[in-house]
Amino acid sequence: MRVDRLELSWDAGSSNWLLRIEVGEEVIRRYCAAPKNADEQSLRLAARKTVEDEGFEPDVSQMIIRR
């Protein structure tokens, strides 16, 4: 199943990157293990693995990264 929207943002409360996976009306939130100062390529790779682990087809080229 293809993901409609991906958004990655830094969660200061947990000191981790929070990935929001939107599929239709469903929103799944998962944390990605990456340092706060990680480069964009590393973040996209971590997000891709997380989305694939959830059983979805990622399109990380359209992912929004909020620092």
Summary of the structure (lengths in Angstrom):
residues: 67
radius of gyration: 10.9
end to end distance: 27.6
largest distance: 31.1
contacts: 177
relative contact order: 0.30
helix: 25%
strand: 40%
